[in-house]
């Protein structure tokens, strides 16, 4: 169902934060998130001051899960692992009715289930969902402290024969950059390292399948680092493409046939293949079961 607009009427003066917790039945953290994202209106105006005292009619936007059929790969105590197909969003994108993995997770495990890390829409593979008191914070701490081992598979252009560690700092695009969503290699950027190792070579496509281990977690790190060493991912729609083609992709104006002819695939050929970590004293190691072949 995505985001929907609802209204409640209160004849008691309370702070905005109190009104939402009472009327919506959510905790203070969730109420604060709704306010901070500009999803509450009072008397026709967006209101962001949590301590503002209000009464009367209040309109708010809230996300209600769409129905989407995807079964968890594994369920454990306090968390589940999904094998996300390429093309499925992890989180809702702005005010959209498009189904997401979060929809599936909340229908399965309740409204407080949350995804604790991100994959791009086109990247397939493993995603962790936490549910239950304290589990989300525990998993976020694992990721923040680099206690989750992540391994990807990726198909790249050209032949690689030896393992390589790509060490190149990454910065966000500036106002002067033509593609604002693209990251860039820059001396002033944040440190970023990616280990890559060739697994096999496809002579027909002149493509190498890689085992990829990001040692840091910067946005678009794998995609940008592989382009930086002249082996972009097959299906890469931004890095390495001419500006007008990248913009056509971002604006939804590039057909799948056009993308296939230009980039070699109608999707980004990157998959989150393995996750390994220790949680609550137990070791876990998950592997994606999704097929991952060149088109």
Secondary structure, 3 states (H helix, E strand, C coil): CEEEEEEEEEEEEEEHHHHHHHHHCCCHHHHHHHHHCCCEEECCEECCCCCCEEEEEEEEEEEECCCCCCCCCEEECCEEEEEECCCCECCCCCCCCCCEHHHHHHHHHCCCCEECCCCCCCCEEEEEEECCCCHHHHHHHHHHCCCCEEEEEEEEECCCCCCEEEECCEECCCCCCCCCCCCEECCCCECCEEEEEEEEEECCCCEEEEEEEECCCCCCHHHHHHHHCCCCECCCCCCCCCHHHHHHHHCCCCCHHHHHHHHCCCCCCEEEEEEEEEECCEEEEEECCCCCCCC
